[in-house]
Amino acid sequence: MPSAQEMAPGESRSFPYLAQVETRGLYCFGAVHLITRFPFGLFEKVRIIHLETSFIAYPGLKGISQLSALASGRDRIGTKKWRWGEEVLGLRPALHEDDHRFIHWRTSARMGQLMVKEFVEEIEYPRPIFFDNRGNEGERFEQAVEVAASLLRRLVHSGVAVTFATWDNHFRPMASVEEMKSALRHLALISPTKKTIGEGFESWRSRTIKEGGGVFLRGEALPPSSLPPCEVVQV
């Protein structure tokens, strides 16, 4: 609550509104009470102004050694990309967004599925992070949310670009604090889900396969059977 402040007649003043909350989420500011003894100083007049604005409390920070290991070193950032006309690294199953010019037809016929050429180029690409928000309301889920938010912060502050997804949402690559805000807002408002398939997971899965790795932050449930090769971390 803002503190009481005296004002002279005709004076205007701005003041901070300090709020302390215990958990993440969406909060509304409380009402502001304006009190005056104008004009004679004998009686107090009170006006209550209900504020229509709100604010988001982001998840807290977790100091876990496992997060430090995940966030340390740029050696964990991938170094491959598919591009026409460069050295072929190998073959992999085709994804729906792949250019059909990269299909290796002879191998595809032998394997019974479309296989594309994988070309290599030394680059940095965003690291795919997925938070498995299946589970139940409670302390364990809240701790898992804090782990996910803390990992995002550590990676971005370490200069590592990331993409982030949950079962319903997938966020574009982020490499700065400003770009990370939409993902943190999502985590501030997230609830447990019972889903076993979702748009966010499919987008993360496709990117993880294409980029050769990612991080799956596992919650209470077992990882899905369609989980691609990646680093699974229990949170």
Contacts in CASP RR format, 6 or more apart in sequence:
PFRMAT RR
TARGET T0000
AUTHOR 0000-0000-0000
METHOD contacts of the structure
MODEL  1
MPSAQEMAPGESRSFPYLAQVETRGLYCFGAVHLITRFPFGLFEKVRIIH
LETSFIAYPGLKGISQLSALASGRDRIGTKKWRWGEEVLGLRPALHEDDH
RFIHWRTSARMGQLMVKEFVEEIEYPRPIFFDNRGNEGERFEQAVEVAAS
LLRRLVHSGVAVTFATWDNHFRPMASVEEMKSALRHLALISPTKKTIGEG
FESWRSRTIKEGGGVFLRGEALPPSSLPPCEVVQV
1 17 0 8 1.000
1 18 0 8 1.000
1 19 0 8 1.000
1 30 0 8 1.000
2 15 0 8 1.000
2 16 0 8 1.000
2 17 0 8 1.000
2 18 0 8 1.000
2 32 0 8 1.000
3 15 0 8 1.000
4 35 0 8 1.000
5 13 0 8 1.000
5 15 0 8 1.000
7 13 0 8 1.000
9 38 0 8 1.000
17 29 0 8 1.000
17 32 0 8 1.000
19 27 0 8 1.000
19 29 0 8 1.000
19 55 0 8 1.000
21 27 0 8 1.000
21 57 0 8 1.000
23 57 0 8 1.000
23 142 0 8 1.000
24 57 0 8 1.000
24 58 0 8 1.000
24 59 0 8 1.000
24 60 0 8 1.000
24 142 0 8 1.000
24 145 0 8 1.000
24 187 0 8 1.000
24 188 0 8 1.000
24 189 0 8 1.000
25 56 0 8 1.000
25 57 0 8 1.000
25 188 0 8 1.000
25 189 0 8 1.000
26 54 0 8 1.000
26 55 0 8 1.000
26 56 0 8 1.000
26 57 0 8 1.000
26 188 0 8 1.000
26 189 0 8 1.000
27 54 0 8 1.000
27 55 0 8 1.000
27 56 0 8 1.000
27 57 0 8 1.000
28 51 0 8 1.000
28 53 0 8 1.000
28 54 0 8 1.000
29 51 0 8 1.000
29 53 0 8 1.000
29 54 0 8 1.000
29 55 0 8 1.000
30 50 0 8 1.000
30 51 0 8 1.000
31 48 0 8 1.000
31 49 0 8 1.000
31 50 0 8 1.000
31 51 0 8 1.000
32 48 0 8 1.000
32 49 0 8 1.000
32 51 0 8 1.000
33 46 0 8 1.000
33 47 0 8 1.000
33 48 0 8 1.000
33 49 0 8 1.000
34 46 0 8 1.000
34 47 0 8 1.000
34 48 0 8 1.000
34 49 0 8 1.000
35 44 0 8 1.000
35 45 0 8 1.000
35 46 0 8 1.000
35 47 0 8 1.000
36 44 0 8 1.000
36 45 0 8 1.000
37 43 0 8 1.000
37 44 0 8 1.000
37 45 0 8 1.000
38 45 0 8 1.000
56 185 0 8 1.000
56 188 0 8 1.000
56 189 0 8 1.000
57 188 0 8 1.000
58 149 0 8 1.000
58 184 0 8 1.000
58 185 0 8 1.000
58 187 0 8 1.000
58 188 0 8 1.000
59 142 0 8 1.000
59 145 0 8 1.000
59 146 0 8 1.000
59 148 0 8 1.000
59 149 0 8 1.000
59 150 0 8 1.000
59 184 0 8 1.000
59 187 0 8 1.000
59 188 0 8 1.000
60 146 0 8 1.000
60 149 0 8 1.000
60 150 0 8 1.000
61 146 0 8 1.000
61 149 0 8 1.000
61 150 0 8 1.000
61 153 0 8 1.000
62 143 0 8 1.000
62 146 0 8 1.000
62 147 0 8 1.000
62 150 0 8 1.000
63 150 0 8 1.000
64 147 0 8 1.000
64 150 0 8 1.000
66 233 0 8 1.000
67 147 0 8 1.000
67 150 0 8 1.000
67 151 0 8 1.000
67 154 0 8 1.000
68 154 0 8 1.000
70 76 0 8 1.000
70 151 0 8 1.000
70 154 0 8 1.000
70 155 0 8 1.000
70 215 0 8 1.000
70 231 0 8 1.000
70 233 0 8 1.000
71 151 0 8 1.000
71 154 0 8 1.000
71 155 0 8 1.000
71 158 0 8 1.000
71 160 0 8 1.000
72 158 0 8 1.000
73 158 0 8 1.000
73 160 0 8 1.000
74 124 0 8 1.000
74 160 0 8 1.000
76 127 0 8 1.000
76 160 0 8 1.000
77 124 0 8 1.000
77 125 0 8 1.000
77 127 0 8 1.000
77 160 0 8 1.000
78 123 0 8 1.000
78 124 0 8 1.000
78 125 0 8 1.000
78 127 0 8 1.000
78 211 0 8 1.000
78 212 0 8 1.000
78 213 0 8 1.000
79 120 0 8 1.000
79 122 0 8 1.000
79 123 0 8 1.000
79 124 0 8 1.000
80 89 0 8 1.000
80 118 0 8 1.000
80 119 0 8 1.000
80 120 0 8 1.000
80 121 0 8 1.000
80 123 0 8 1.000
80 211 0 8 1.000
80 212 0 8 1.000
81 119 0 8 1.000
81 120 0 8 1.000
81 121 0 8 1.000
81 123 0 8 1.000
81 125 0 8 1.000
82 98 0 8 1.000
82 102 0 8 1.000
82 116 0 8 1.000
82 117 0 8 1.000
82 118 0 8 1.000
82 119 0 8 1.000
82 210 0 8 1.000
83 119 0 8 1.000
83 121 0 8 1.000
84 99 0 8 1.000
84 101 0 8 1.000
84 102 0 8 1.000
84 119 0 8 1.000
85 119 0 8 1.000
86 119 0 8 1.000
86 120 0 8 1.000
86 121 0 8 1.000
87 119 0 8 1.000
87 120 0 8 1.000
88 117 0 8 1.000
88 118 0 8 1.000
88 119 0 8 1.000
89 118 0 8 1.000
89 119 0 8 1.000
89 120 0 8 1.000
90 117 0 8 1.000
90 118 0 8 1.000
91 104 0 8 1.000
91 107 0 8 1.000
91 115 0 8 1.000
91 116 0 8 1.000
91 117 0 8 1.000
91 118 0 8 1.000
92 115 0 8 1.000
92 116 0 8 1.000
92 118 0 8 1.000
92 209 0 8 1.000
93 113 0 8 1.000
93 114 0 8 1.000
93 115 0 8 1.000
93 116 0 8 1.000
93 209 0 8 1.000
94 102 0 8 1.000
94 103 0 8 1.000
94 108 0 8 1.000
94 113 0 8 1.000
94 114 0 8 1.000
94 115 0 8 1.000
94 116 0 8 1.000
95 116 0 8 1.000
95 206 0 8 1.000
95 209 0 8 1.000
95 210 0 8 1.000
96 206 0 8 1.000
97 206 0 8 1.000
98 116 0 8 1.000
99 116 0 8 1.000
102 116 0 8 1.000
102 117 0 8 1.000
102 119 0 8 1.000
103 114 0 8 1.000
103 115 0 8 1.000
103 116 0 8 1.000
103 117 0 8 1.000
104 115 0 8 1.000
104 116 0 8 1.000
104 117 0 8 1.000
107 115 0 8 1.000
108 114 0 8 1.000
108 115 0 8 1.000
124 161 0 8 1.000
125 161 0 8 1.000
125 211 0 8 1.000
126 161 0 8 1.000
126 162 0 8 1.000
126 163 0 8 1.000
126 173 0 8 1.000
126 174 0 8 1.000
126 175 0 8 1.000
127 155 0 8 1.000
127 160 0 8 1.000
127 161 0 8 1.000
127 162 0 8 1.000
127 163 0 8 1.000
127 214 0 8 1.000
127 215 0 8 1.000
128 162 0 8 1.000
128 163 0 8 1.000
128 165 0 8 1.000
128 204 0 8 1.000
128 207 0 8 1.000
128 208 0 8 1.000
128 211 0 8 1.000
128 213 0 8 1.000
128 214 0 8 1.000
128 215 0 8 1.000
128 230 0 8 1.000
129 148 0 8 1.000
129 151 0 8 1.000
129 152 0 8 1.000
129 155 0 8 1.000
129 162 0 8 1.000
129 163 0 8 1.000
129 164 0 8 1.000
129 165 0 8 1.000
129 204 0 8 1.000
129 214 0 8 1.000
129 215 0 8 1.000
129 217 0 8 1.000
130 164 0 8 1.000
130 165 0 8 1.000
130 166 0 8 1.000
130 201 0 8 1.000
130 204 0 8 1.000
130 208 0 8 1.000
130 214 0 8 1.000
130 215 0 8 1.000
130 216 0 8 1.000
130 217 0 8 1.000
131 144 0 8 1.000
131 145 0 8 1.000
131 148 0 8 1.000
131 164 0 8 1.000
131 165 0 8 1.000
131 166 0 8 1.000
131 187 0 8 1.000
131 217 0 8 1.000
131 235 0 8 1.000
132 166 0 8 1.000
132 167 0 8 1.000
132 216 0 8 1.000
132 217 0 8 1.000
132 218 0 8 1.000
132 219 0 8 1.000
132 221 0 8 1.000
132 223 0 8 1.000
133 141 0 8 1.000
133 144 0 8 1.000
133 145 0 8 1.000
133 166 0 8 1.000
133 167 0 8 1.000
133 190 0 8 1.000
133 191 0 8 1.000
133 192 0 8 1.000
133 193 0 8 1.000
133 219 0 8 1.000
134 167 0 8 1.000
134 192 0 8 1.000
134 193 0 8 1.000
134 194 0 8 1.000
134 195 0 8 1.000
134 196 0 8 1.000
134 219 0 8 1.000
134 220 0 8 1.000
134 221 0 8 1.000
135 141 0 8 1.000
135 192 0 8 1.000
135 193 0 8 1.000
135 194 0 8 1.000
135 219 0 8 1.000
135 220 0 8 1.000
135 221 0 8 1.000
136 192 0 8 1.000
136 220 0 8 1.000
137 191 0 8 1.000
137 192 0 8 1.000
140 220 0 8 1.000
141 192 0 8 1.000
141 220 0 8 1.000
143 235 0 8 1.000
144 217 0 8 1.000
144 219 0 8 1.000
144 220 0 8 1.000
144 235 0 8 1.000
145 187 0 8 1.000
145 190 0 8 1.000
147 217 0 8 1.000
147 235 0 8 1.000
148 187 0 8 1.000
148 217 0 8 1.000
148 235 0 8 1.000
149 184 0 8 1.000
149 187 0 8 1.000
151 215 0 8 1.000
151 217 0 8 1.000
152 162 0 8 1.000
152 164 0 8 1.000
152 174 0 8 1.000
152 180 0 8 1.000
152 183 0 8 1.000
152 184 0 8 1.000
152 187 0 8 1.000
153 180 0 8 1.000
153 184 0 8 1.000
155 162 0 8 1.000
156 162 0 8 1.000
156 174 0 8 1.000
156 175 0 8 1.000
156 176 0 8 1.000
156 177 0 8 1.000
156 179 0 8 1.000
156 180 0 8 1.000
157 177 0 8 1.000
159 175 0 8 1.000
160 175 0 8 1.000
161 173 0 8 1.000
161 174 0 8 1.000
161 175 0 8 1.000
162 173 0 8 1.000
162 174 0 8 1.000
162 175 0 8 1.000
163 170 0 8 1.000
163 171 0 8 1.000
163 172 0 8 1.000
163 173 0 8 1.000
163 174 0 8 1.000
163 204 0 8 1.000
163 207 0 8 1.000
164 170 0 8 1.000
164 171 0 8 1.000
164 174 0 8 1.000
164 183 0 8 1.000
165 171 0 8 1.000
165 200 0 8 1.000
165 201 0 8 1.000
165 203 0 8 1.000
165 204 0 8 1.000
166 186 0 8 1.000
166 190 0 8 1.000
166 193 0 8 1.000
166 200 0 8 1.000
167 193 0 8 1.000
167 195 0 8 1.000
167 197 0 8 1.000
167 198 0 8 1.000
167 200 0 8 1.000
167 201 0 8 1.000
168 193 0 8 1.000
168 195 0 8 1.000
168 198 0 8 1.000
168 199 0 8 1.000
168 200 0 8 1.000
169 186 0 8 1.000
169 199 0 8 1.000
169 200 0 8 1.000
170 199 0 8 1.000
170 200 0 8 1.000
170 203 0 8 1.000
170 204 0 8 1.000
171 182 0 8 1.000
171 183 0 8 1.000
171 186 0 8 1.000
172 179 0 8 1.000
173 179 0 8 1.000
174 180 0 8 1.000
174 182 0 8 1.000
174 183 0 8 1.000
196 224 0 8 1.000
197 224 0 8 1.000
201 224 0 8 1.000
205 226 0 8 1.000
205 227 0 8 1.000
205 228 0 8 1.000
208 214 0 8 1.000
208 228 0 8 1.000
208 229 0 8 1.000
208 230 0 8 1.000
209 228 0 8 1.000
212 229 0 8 1.000
213 228 0 8 1.000
213 229 0 8 1.000
213 230 0 8 1.000
213 231 0 8 1.000
214 230 0 8 1.000
214 231 0 8 1.000
215 230 0 8 1.000
215 231 0 8 1.000
215 233 0 8 1.000
216 223 0 8 1.000
216 227 0 8 1.000
216 230 0 8 1.000
216 231 0 8 1.000
216 232 0 8 1.000
216 233 0 8 1.000
217 233 0 8 1.000
217 235 0 8 1.000
218 232 0 8 1.000
218 233 0 8 1.000
218 234 0 8 1.000
218 235 0 8 1.000
219 234 0 8 1.000
219 235 0 8 1.000
223 232 0 8 1.000
END
